[in-house]
Each structure stands twice: as C-alpha cells, then as structure tokens.
Amino acid sequence: MLIPKAIAEGVRAGTVSTQYRRWDAPRVKVGGTQLTPAGLVRFTRVTRVSDVDRISDRAARAAGMKDAAALRKALRPRDPDAPRRERAARGGAHVYRVHLEWAGEDPRLALRAELPDDAGLASIAKRLARLDARPTGPWTR
C-alpha cells in the first residue's frame, strides 16, 4: 500500500486516520508498519466496505478527502477496457477501509546519528572482506 506524503503527514498530525483502497484481497496486515516520508505508519484495522455509497463525508474527511463524493470518485473501478496492469490502481473487486496510526519517527534517523566504535568498524570490515572473497567477485571494490 503506497501512502502519499500528504496523507502520511496527516496521519502524523492526527488529521487522517483511515484510507480506502480497492483490492481483490487486503494487501496489508493488521499490526504491520510502512515507512513513509512522515515516519512509520501502523495499520491497526482492515475492514471490507460493503456499500461505498454509505461512506459519510466525515469518514471521507478522516481519509484526507474533501467529501464522500470525492472519495467515491477516487474509488471508482477502473475502466474494464483499459489495459490491465499487474497492480493497477483501482483494479480490485472490493473496497477496504484501512485504519492508520502514526507509529514514530523513521528508525533510520537514529541509526544515522550513531557512529560505530572501533570494534563495530572492524566487524563491518570483516563482513565486507568475506563478501569480496566470494567466487562471484568483489562486491565492494
């Protein structure tokens, strides 16, 4: 599931709590996370929507949309005559509501700030030397 930057920032700010997707089957797992430009986003619940016409304006705004009409337009099935791509947008048979929550900062930011000590650098050099010694040829040179 790709989460656009504006939506991810809305999740972080607390203004977006759901997203809707048209899939054949759920493509995210409850409890799973995704790294976004705004940090980690967690999937807290996935439910199938039985009637898209019953989605309220309030629910659409919780998904970052202007209103329910705009959400319904975005969820319209793709044109059946259009060439099918493996993961075509709006190509699934069912609509799912995915509940989201912000799960924290990008963990790579903290890793970037920490430099390995001498023992850590030696360990990294040893592992890289093993990669370079493989029969397929040098990996780091």
OpenMM code with the backbone's topology and positions (N, CA, C; nanometers):
from openmm import Vec3, app, unit

residues = "MET LEU ILE PRO LYS ALA ILE ALA GLU GLY VAL ARG ALA GLY THR VAL SER THR GLN TYR ARG ARG TRP ASP ALA PRO ARG VAL LYS VAL GLY GLY THR GLN LEU THR PRO ALA GLY LEU VAL ARG PHE THR ARG VAL THR ARG VAL SER ASP VAL ASP ARG ILE SER ASP ARG ALA ALA ARG ALA ALA GLY MET LYS ASP ALA ALA ALA LEU ARG LYS ALA LEU ARG PRO ARG ASP PRO ASP ALA PRO ARG ARG GLU ARG ALA ALA ARG GLY GLY ALA HIS VAL TYR ARG VAL HIS LEU GLU TRP ALA GLY GLU ASP PRO ARG LEU ALA LEU ARG ALA GLU LEU PRO ASP ASP ALA GLY LEU ALA SER ILE ALA LYS ARG LEU ALA ARG LEU ASP ALA ARG PRO THR GLY PRO TRP THR ARG".split()
positions = [
    Vec3(0.0856, -0.1171, 0.0000),
    Vec3(0.0000, 0.0000, 0.0000),
    Vec3(0.0895, 0.1225, 0.0000),
    Vec3(0.0768, 0.2038, -0.0981),
    Vec3(0.1528, 0.3279, -0.1031),
    Vec3(0.0729, 0.4378, -0.0336),
    Vec3(0.1397, 0.5082, 0.0550),
    Vec3(0.0754, 0.6171, 0.1272),
    Vec3(0.1393, 0.7472, 0.0795),
    Vec3(0.0615, 0.8331, 0.0135),
    Vec3(0.1172, 0.9597, -0.0336),
    Vec3(0.1698, 1.0446, 0.0826),
    Vec3(0.2653, 1.1303, 0.0520),
    Vec3(0.3292, 1.2132, 0.1544),
    Vec3(0.2271, 1.2959, 0.2325),
    Vec3(0.1339, 1.3588, 0.1645),
    Vec3(0.0347, 1.4435, 0.2322),
    Vec3(-0.0499, 1.3620, 0.3297),
    Vec3(-0.0845, 1.2400, 0.2910),
    Vec3(-0.1637, 1.1540, 0.3792),
    Vec3(-0.0794, 1.1105, 0.4984),
    Vec3(0.0452, 1.0720, 0.4739),
    Vec3(0.1341, 1.0310, 0.5835),
    Vec3(0.1532, 1.1449, 0.6827),
    Vec3(0.1680, 1.2657, 0.6323),
    Vec3(0.1817, 1.3808, 0.7214),
    Vec3(0.0528, 1.4053, 0.7988),
    Vec3(-0.0616, 1.3782, 0.7365),
    Vec3(-0.1899, 1.3883, 0.8065),
    Vec3(-0.2030, 1.2851, 0.9168),
    Vec3(-0.1534, 1.1643, 0.8921),
    Vec3(-0.1547, 1.0605, 0.9959),
    Vec3(-0.0692, 1.1068, 1.1133),
    Vec3(0.0472, 1.1583, 1.0832),
    Vec3(0.1366, 1.2072, 1.1893),
    Vec3(0.0708, 1.3202, 1.2692),
    Vec3(0.0034, 1.4113, 1.2001),
    Vec3(-0.0605, 1.5256, 1.2658),
    Vec3(-0.1905, 1.4877, 1.3366),
    Vec3(-0.2430, 1.3680, 1.3058),
    Vec3(-0.3674, 1.3249, 1.3682),
    Vec3(-0.4922, 1.3663, 1.2931),
    Vec3(-0.4770, 1.4196, 1.1731),
    Vec3(-0.5931, 1.4623, 1.0948),
    Vec3(-0.6425, 1.3554, 0.9983),
    Vec3(-0.5622, 1.2529, 0.9737),
    Vec3(-0.6006, 1.1415, 0.8866),
    Vec3(-0.5878, 1.0129, 0.9672),
    Vec3(-0.6944, 0.9331, 0.9680),
    Vec3(-0.6914, 0.8082, 1.0449),
    Vec3(-0.7288, 0.6857, 0.9630),
    Vec3(-0.7738, 0.7059, 0.8405),
    Vec3(-0.8117, 0.5931, 0.7555),
    Vec3(-0.7710, 0.6197, 0.6113),
    Vec3(-0.7667, 0.5119, 0.5365),
    Vec3(-0.7505, 0.5183, 0.3917),
    Vec3(-0.8413, 0.4116, 0.3331),
    Vec3(-0.8857, 0.4324, 0.2121),
    Vec3(-0.9695, 0.3358, 0.1419),
    Vec3(-0.8937, 0.2885, 0.0199),
    Vec3(-0.9036, 0.1587, -0.0054),
    Vec3(-0.8362, 0.1006, -0.1213),
    Vec3(-0.9279, 0.0000, -0.1893),
    Vec3(-0.9151, -0.0091, -0.3209),
    Vec3(-0.9883, -0.1088, -0.3992),
    Vec3(-0.8908, -0.2209, -0.4294),
    Vec3(-0.9141, -0.3359, -0.3658),
    Vec3(-0.8273, -0.4527, -0.3790),
    Vec3(-0.9127, -0.5779, -0.3987),
    Vec3(-0.8512, -0.6830, -0.4500),
    Vec3(-0.9189, -0.8128, -0.4538),
    Vec3(-0.9171, -0.8770, -0.3158),
    Vec3(-0.8118, -0.8516, -0.2410),
    Vec3(-0.7965, -0.9013, -0.1037),
    Vec3(-0.7092, -0.8001, -0.0297),
    Vec3(-0.7176, -0.7946, 0.1032),
    Vec3(-0.6336, -0.6988, 0.1764),
    Vec3(-0.4861, -0.7187, 0.1440),
    Vec3(-0.4159, -0.6081, 0.1268),
    Vec3(-0.2726, -0.6142, 0.0946),
    Vec3(-0.1852, -0.5666, 0.2092),
    Vec3(-0.2462, -0.5390, 0.3234),
    Vec3(-0.1694, -0.5026, 0.4425),
    Vec3(-0.2150, -0.5915, 0.5570),
    Vec3(-0.1273, -0.6087, 0.6552),
    Vec3(-0.1594, -0.6889, 0.7731),
    Vec3(-0.1797, -0.5974, 0.8928),
    Vec3(-0.2795, -0.6288, 0.9726),
    Vec3(-0.3022, -0.5544, 1.0958),
    Vec3(-0.1779, -0.5672, 1.1833),
    Vec3(-0.1304, -0.4545, 1.2330),
    Vec3(-0.0087, -0.4525, 1.3137),
    Vec3(0.1160, -0.4244, 1.2322),
    Vec3(0.1060, -0.4367, 1.1009),
    Vec3(0.2201, -0.4083, 1.0145),
    Vec3(0.2456, -0.2584, 1.0069),
    Vec3(0.3650, -0.2234, 0.9636),
    Vec3(0.4001, -0.0823, 0.9505),
    Vec3(0.4557, -0.0553, 0.8117),
    Vec3(0.4528, 0.0715, 0.7759),
    Vec3(0.5122, 0.1146, 0.6500),
    Vec3(0.5921, 0.2410, 0.6757),
    Vec3(0.7094, 0.2453, 0.6187),
    Vec3(0.7941, 0.3633, 0.6283),
    Vec3(0.7465, 0.4655, 0.5262),
    Vec3(0.7182, 0.5863, 0.5719),
    Vec3(0.6693, 0.6933, 0.4851),
    Vec3(0.7572, 0.8167, 0.5039),
    Vec3(0.7395, 0.9185, 0.4210),
    Vec3(0.8170, 1.0416, 0.4404),
    Vec3(0.7922, 1.1083, 0.5764),
    Vec3(0.6798, 1.0771, 0.6408),
    Vec3(0.6472, 1.1370, 0.7707),
    Vec3(0.6874, 1.0475, 0.8873),
    Vec3(0.7427, 0.9323, 0.8600),
    Vec3(0.7792, 0.8377, 0.9656),
    Vec3(0.7067, 0.7059, 0.9466),
    Vec3(0.7000, 0.6277, 1.0537),
    Vec3(0.6340, 0.4975, 1.0466),
    Vec3(0.4834, 0.5122, 1.0644),
    Vec3(0.4075, 0.4440, 0.9807),
    Vec3(0.2623, 0.4391, 0.9920),
    Vec3(0.2245, 0.2939, 1.0172),
    Vec3(0.1386, 0.2706, 1.1177),
    Vec3(0.0941, 0.1353, 1.1532),
    Vec3(-0.0485, 0.1136, 1.1025),
    Vec3(-0.0745, -0.0084, 1.0552),
    Vec3(-0.2082, -0.0490, 1.0117),
    Vec3(-0.2762, -0.1141, 1.1318),
    Vec3(-0.3831, -0.0522, 1.1826),
    Vec3(-0.4454, -0.1022, 1.3047),
    Vec3(-0.5693, -0.1871, 1.2802),
    Vec3(-0.6327, -0.1699, 1.1660),
    Vec3(-0.7509, -0.2499, 1.1356),
    Vec3(-0.7781, -0.2415, 0.9862),
    Vec3(-0.8274, -0.3502, 0.9301),
    Vec3(-0.8657, -0.3540, 0.7887),
    Vec3(-1.0044, -0.4162, 0.7816),
    Vec3(-1.0997, -0.3434, 0.7238),
    Vec3(-1.2356, -0.3952, 0.7108),
    Vec3(-1.2845, -0.3750, 0.5679),
    Vec3(-1.3635, -0.4695, 0.5237),
    Vec3(-1.4221, -0.4594, 0.3902),
    Vec3(-1.5449, -0.3692, 0.3966),
    Vec3(-1.5565, -0.2793, 0.3009),
    Vec3(-1.6700, -0.1875, 0.2936),
    Vec3(-1.7751, -0.2518, 0.2042),
    Vec3(-1.8933, -0.2761, 0.2616),
    Vec3(-1.9965, -0.3450, 0.1839),
    Vec3(-2.0695, -0.2514, 0.0872),
    Vec3(-2.0813, -0.1234, 0.1231),
    Vec3(-2.1541, -0.0295, 0.0379),
    Vec3(-2.0814, 0.1052, 0.0370),
    Vec3(-2.0126, 0.1338, -0.0709),
    Vec3(-1.9354, 0.2580, -0.0829),
    Vec3(-2.0266, 0.3799, -0.0720),
    Vec3(-2.1514, 0.3670, -0.1148),
    Vec3(-2.2442, 0.4800, -0.1095),
    Vec3(-2.2800, 0.5196, 0.0332),
    Vec3(-2.2509, 0.4342, 0.1296),
    Vec3(-2.2819, 0.4652, 0.2700),
    Vec3(-2.1650, 0.5323, 0.3424),
    Vec3(-2.0539, 0.5541, 0.2741),
    Vec3(-1.9415, 0.6248, 0.3359),
    Vec3(-1.9820, 0.7711, 0.3539),
    Vec3(-1.9689, 0.8207, 0.4757),
    Vec3(-2.0114, 0.9571, 0.5075),
    Vec3(-1.9036, 1.0597, 0.4731),
    Vec3(-1.9455, 1.1856, 0.4701),
    Vec3(-1.8491, 1.2942, 0.4497),
    Vec3(-1.7451, 1.2934, 0.5614),
    Vec3(-1.7894, 1.2667, 0.6833),
    Vec3(-1.6977, 1.2630, 0.7982),
    Vec3(-1.5915, 1.1546, 0.7796),
    Vec3(-1.6348, 1.0358, 0.7351),
    Vec3(-1.5399, 0.9261, 0.7114),
    Vec3(-1.4442, 0.9617, 0.5977),
    Vec3(-1.4952, 1.0297, 0.4963),
    Vec3(-1.4098, 1.0705, 0.3836),
    Vec3(-1.3059, 1.1721, 0.4295),
    Vec3(-1.3467, 1.2665, 0.5144),
    Vec3(-1.2501, 1.3649, 0.5660),
    Vec3(-1.1449, 1.2975, 0.6538),
    Vec3(-1.1827, 1.1920, 0.7263),
    Vec3(-1.0854, 1.1170, 0.8073),
    Vec3(-0.9838, 1.0464, 0.7189),
    Vec3(-1.0174, 1.0313, 0.5906),
    Vec3(-0.9256, 0.9705, 0.4940),
    Vec3(-0.8494, 1.0767, 0.4146),
    Vec3(-0.8671, 1.2031, 0.4521),
    Vec3(-0.7948, 1.3101, 0.3844),
    Vec3(-0.8626, 1.3605, 0.2582),
    Vec3(-0.9871, 1.3225, 0.2377),
    Vec3(-1.0608, 1.3651, 0.1186),
    Vec3(-1.1518, 1.4829, 0.1528),
    Vec3(-1.1934, 1.5577, 0.0508),
    Vec3(-1.2805, 1.6740, 0.0698),
    Vec3(-1.4176, 1.6319, 0.1221),
    Vec3(-1.4745, 1.5301, 0.0586),
    Vec3(-1.6062, 1.4803, 0.0984),
    Vec3(-1.6253, 1.3396, 0.0425),
    Vec3(-1.7407, 1.2803, 0.0729),
    Vec3(-1.7670, 1.1428, 0.0305),
    Vec3(-1.7736, 1.1302, -0.1213),
    Vec3(-1.8251, 1.2316, -0.1885),
    Vec3(-1.8333, 1.2256, -0.3354),
    Vec3(-1.6938, 1.2159, -0.3965),
    Vec3(-1.5997, 1.2923, -0.3437),
    Vec3(-1.4616, 1.2871, -0.3947),
    Vec3(-1.4000, 1.1505, -0.3677),
    Vec3(-1.4290, 1.0935, -0.2514),
    Vec3(-1.3762, 0.9606, -0.2192),
    Vec3(-1.4362, 0.8555, -0.3117),
    Vec3(-1.5676, 0.8613, -0.3320),
    Vec3(-1.6321, 0.7640, -0.4216),
    Vec3(-1.5748, 0.7733, -0.5629),
    Vec3(-1.5496, 0.8946, -0.6079),
    Vec3(-1.4910, 0.9123, -0.7414),
    Vec3(-1.3530, 0.8472, -0.7480),
    Vec3(-1.2737, 0.8656, -0.6437),
    Vec3(-1.1393, 0.8065, -0.6405),
    Vec3(-1.1444, 0.6543, -0.6332),
    Vec3(-1.2522, 0.6009, -0.5774),
    Vec3(-1.2639, 0.4555, -0.5605),
    Vec3(-1.3356, 0.3864, -0.6757),
    Vec3(-1.3809, 0.4629, -0.7732),
    Vec3(-1.4490, 0.4005, -0.8869),
    Vec3(-1.3618, 0.2925, -0.9487),
    Vec3(-1.4221, 0.1810, -0.9881),
    Vec3(-1.3415, 0.0766, -1.0541),
    Vec3(-1.2795, 0.1314, -1.1811),
    Vec3(-1.1657, 0.0761, -1.2149),
    Vec3(-1.1000, 0.1204, -1.3372),
    Vec3(-1.1810, 0.0741, -1.4574),
    Vec3(-1.1567, 0.1353, -1.5686),
    Vec3(-1.2252, 0.1028, -1.6931),
    Vec3(-1.1916, -0.0407, -1.7319),
    Vec3(-1.2927, -0.1276, -1.7471),
    Vec3(-1.2637, -0.2675, -1.7813),
    Vec3(-1.1979, -0.2846, -1.9176),
    Vec3(-1.2110, -0.1850, -2.0058),
    Vec3(-1.1493, -0.1942, -2.1381),
    Vec3(-1.0048, -0.1451, -2.1391),
    Vec3(-0.9629, -0.0828, -2.0290),
    Vec3(-0.8246, -0.0333, -2.0222),
    Vec3(-0.7299, -0.1515, -2.0091),
    Vec3(-0.6086, -0.1388, -2.0613),
    Vec3(-0.5124, -0.2489, -2.0484),
    Vec3(-0.4866, -0.2797, -1.9010),
    Vec3(-0.4877, -0.4067, -1.8677),
    Vec3(-0.4693, -0.4478, -1.7273),
    Vec3(-0.3210, -0.4522, -1.6943),
    Vec3(-0.2866, -0.3870, -1.5857),
    Vec3(-0.1514, -0.3957, -1.5313),
    Vec3(-0.1576, -0.4887, -1.4110),
    Vec3(-0.0447, -0.5455, -1.3764),
    Vec3(-0.0405, -0.6405, -1.2646),
    Vec3(-0.0975, -0.5796, -1.1364),
    Vec3(-0.0575, -0.4570, -1.1044),
    Vec3(-0.1052, -0.3933, -0.9819),
    Vec3(-0.1729, -0.2614, -1.0171),
    Vec3(-0.2737, -0.2693, -1.0998),
    Vec3(-0.3398, -0.1491, -1.1486),
    Vec3(-0.4128, -0.0768, -1.0357),
    Vec3(-0.4076, 0.0546, -1.0385),
    Vec3(-0.4813, 0.1342, -0.9419),
    Vec3(-0.6302, 0.1125, -0.9628),
    Vec3(-0.7018, 0.1051, -0.8554),
    Vec3(-0.8473, 0.0859, -0.8576),
    Vec3(-0.8860, -0.0391, -0.9351),
    Vec3(-0.8045, -0.1423, -0.9294),
    Vec3(-0.8306, -0.2605, -1.0082),
    Vec3(-0.8941, -0.3755, -0.9338),
    Vec3(-0.9128, -0.3651, -0.8015),
    Vec3(-0.9673, -0.4765, -0.7255),
    Vec3(-1.1190, -0.4780, -0.7260),
    Vec3(-1.1736, -0.5892, -0.6803),
    Vec3(-1.3180, -0.6069, -0.6808),
    Vec3(-1.3854, -0.5518, -0.5553),
    Vec3(-1.3094, -0.5306, -0.4475),
    Vec3(-1.3675, -0.4898, -0.3193),
    Vec3(-1.3004, -0.3632, -0.2678),
    Vec3(-1.3748, -0.2890, -0.1869),
    Vec3(-1.3195, -0.1700, -0.1222),
    Vec3(-1.2916, -0.2040, 0.0235),
    Vec3(-1.1732, -0.1649, 0.0696),
    Vec3(-1.1330, -0.1889, 0.2087),
    Vec3(-1.1018, -0.0566, 0.2768),
    Vec3(-1.1414, -0.0496, 0.4049),
    Vec3(-1.1070, 0.0645, 0.4899),
    Vec3(-0.9880, 0.0214, 0.5747),
    Vec3(-0.8796, 0.0970, 0.5663),
    Vec3(-0.7577, 0.0666, 0.6413),
    Vec3(-0.7406, 0.1753, 0.7471),
    Vec3(-0.7421, 0.1351, 0.8735),
    Vec3(-0.7228, 0.2293, 0.9837),
    Vec3(-0.5733, 0.2444, 1.0091),
    Vec3(-0.5309, 0.3690, 1.0255),
    Vec3(-0.3888, 0.4008, 1.0372),
    Vec3(-0.3603, 0.4757, 1.1665),
    Vec3(-0.2372, 0.4596, 1.2153),
    Vec3(-0.1896, 0.5439, 1.3244),
    Vec3(-0.0408, 0.5684, 1.3046),
    Vec3(0.0050, 0.6827, 1.3534),
    Vec3(0.1465, 0.7149, 1.3434),
    Vec3(0.2199, 0.6321, 1.4466),
    Vec3(0.3270, 0.5651, 1.4061),
    Vec3(0.3991, 0.4731, 1.4940),
    Vec3(0.5365, 0.5249, 1.5338),
    Vec3(0.5733, 0.6447, 1.4930),
    Vec3(0.7007, 0.7015, 1.5354),
    Vec3(0.7861, 0.7494, 1.4200),
    Vec3(0.8995, 0.8029, 1.4590),
    Vec3(0.9953, 0.8547, 1.3613),
    Vec3(1.0569, 0.7410, 1.2797),
    Vec3(1.1117, 0.7764, 1.1673),
    Vec3(1.1865, 0.6826, 1.0838),
    Vec3(1.3047, 0.6312, 1.1663),
    Vec3(1.3126, 0.4999, 1.1933),
    Vec3(1.4203, 0.4481, 1.2786),
    Vec3(1.5593, 0.4681, 1.2185),
    Vec3(1.5668, 0.4912, 1.0890),
    Vec3(1.6973, 0.5132, 1.0262),
    Vec3(1.7600, 0.6449, 1.0694),
    Vec3(1.6766, 0.7402, 1.1131),
    Vec3(1.7301, 0.8686, 1.1579),
    Vec3(1.8199, 0.8502, 1.2802),
    Vec3(1.7762, 0.7672, 1.3745),
    Vec3(1.8567, 0.7416, 1.4947),
    Vec3(1.9829, 0.6647, 1.4585),
    Vec3(1.9724, 0.5705, 1.3656),
    Vec3(2.0896, 0.4925, 1.3255),
    Vec3(2.1944, 0.5809, 1.2587),
    Vec3(2.1484, 0.6781, 1.1824),
    Vec3(2.2384, 0.7700, 1.1143),
    Vec3(2.3228, 0.8509, 1.2123),
    Vec3(2.2639, 0.8809, 1.3262),
    Vec3(2.3322, 0.9651, 1.4244),
    Vec3(2.4371, 0.8885, 1.5043),
    Vec3(2.4289, 0.7556, 1.5042),
    Vec3(2.5224, 0.6737, 1.5820),
    Vec3(2.6358, 0.6235, 1.4932),
    Vec3(2.7572, 0.6521, 1.5320),
    Vec3(2.8733, 0.6001, 1.4602),
    Vec3(2.9235, 0.4755, 1.5323),
    Vec3(2.9621, 0.3725, 1.4567),
    Vec3(3.0132, 0.2519, 1.5222),
    Vec3(3.1490, 0.2791, 1.5880),
    Vec3(3.1740, 0.2066, 1.6975),
    Vec3(3.3047, 0.2184, 1.7631),
    Vec3(3.4065, 0.1362, 1.6843),
    Vec3(3.5296, 0.1281, 1.7334),
    Vec3(3.6364, 0.0563, 1.6618),
    Vec3(3.6011, -0.0904, 1.6398),
    Vec3(3.5432, -0.1547, 1.7409),
    Vec3(3.5053, -0.2961, 1.7278),
    Vec3(3.3961, -0.3123, 1.6217),
    Vec3(3.3015, -0.2200, 1.6187),
    Vec3(3.1953, -0.2246, 1.5189),
    Vec3(3.2487, -0.2062, 1.3784),
    Vec3(3.3416, -0.1127, 1.3617),
    Vec3(3.4030, -0.0913, 1.2303),
    Vec3(3.4820, -0.2138, 1.1853),
    Vec3(3.5530, -0.2777, 1.2791),
    Vec3(3.6291, -0.3986, 1.2457),
    Vec3(3.5354, -0.5102, 1.2021),
    Vec3(3.4215, -0.5227, 1.2699),
    Vec3(3.3232, -0.6252, 1.2339),
    Vec3(3.2680, -0.6003, 1.0933),
    Vec3(3.2377, -0.4759, 1.0624),
    Vec3(3.1868, -0.4411, 0.9292),
    Vec3(3.2919, -0.4711, 0.8230),
    Vec3(3.4160, -0.4333, 0.8483),
    Vec3(3.5245, -0.4583, 0.7524),
    Vec3(3.5422, -0.6074, 0.7286),
    Vec3(3.5290, -0.6880, 0.8344),
    Vec3(3.5435, -0.8335, 0.8227),
    Vec3(3.4316, -0.8918, 0.7351),
    Vec3(3.3097, -0.8461, 0.7566),
    Vec3(3.1972, -0.8961, 0.6758),
    Vec3(3.2115, -0.8545, 0.5293),
    Vec3(3.2559, -0.7328, 0.5050),
    Vec3(3.2764, -0.6874, 0.3673),
    Vec3(3.3884, -0.7659, 0.2988),
    Vec3(3.4931, -0.7979, 0.3729),
    Vec3(3.6028, -0.8785, 0.3164),
    Vec3(3.5516, -1.0164, 0.2764),
    Vec3(3.4621, -1.0746, 0.3574),
    Vec3(3.4030, -1.2053, 0.3221),
    Vec3(3.3222, -1.1942, 0.1931),
    Vec3(3.2472, -1.0853, 0.1786),
    Vec3(3.1709, -1.0656, 0.0549),
    Vec3(3.2643, -1.0545, -0.0651),
    Vec3(3.3733, -0.9826, -0.0498),
    Vec3(3.4691, -0.9647, -0.1593),
    Vec3(3.5398, -1.0938, -0.1966),
    Vec3(3.5514, -1.1864, -0.1030),
    Vec3(3.6242, -1.3116, -0.1274),
    Vec3(3.5382, -1.4167, -0.1970),
    Vec3(3.4128, -1.3922, -0.2162),
    Vec3(3.3239, -1.4910, -0.2790),
    Vec3(3.3626, -1.5129, -0.4245),
    Vec3(3.3284, -1.6311, -0.4769),
    Vec3(3.3651, -1.6648, -0.6155),
    Vec3(3.3017, -1.5732, -0.7205),
    Vec3(3.1953, -1.5054, -0.6851),
    Vec3(3.1299, -1.4179, -0.7838),
    Vec3(3.2064, -1.2885, -0.8050),
    Vec3(3.3107, -1.2665, -0.7271),
    Vec3(3.3933, -1.1475, -0.7456),
    Vec3(3.3715, -1.0448, -0.6368),
    Vec3(3.4551, -0.9428, -0.6376),
    Vec3(3.4472, -0.8397, -0.5340),
    Vec3(3.3117, -0.7688, -0.5344),
    Vec3(3.2641, -0.7432, -0.4159),
    Vec3(3.1364, -0.6746, -0.4018),
    Vec3(3.1577, -0.5272, -0.3696),
    Vec3(3.2630, -0.4966, -0.2959),
    Vec3(3.2832, -0.3585, -0.2516),
    Vec3(3.3894, -0.2854, -0.3313),
    Vec3(3.4548, -0.3505, -0.4233),
    Vec3(3.5631, -0.2851, -0.4986),
    Vec3(3.5324, -0.2820, -0.6459),
] * unit.nanometer
topology = app.Topology()
chain = topology.addChain("A")
for resn in residues:
    res = topology.addResidue(resn, chain)
    for name in ("N", "CA", "C"):
        topology.addAtom(name, app.Element.getBySymbol(name[0]), res)
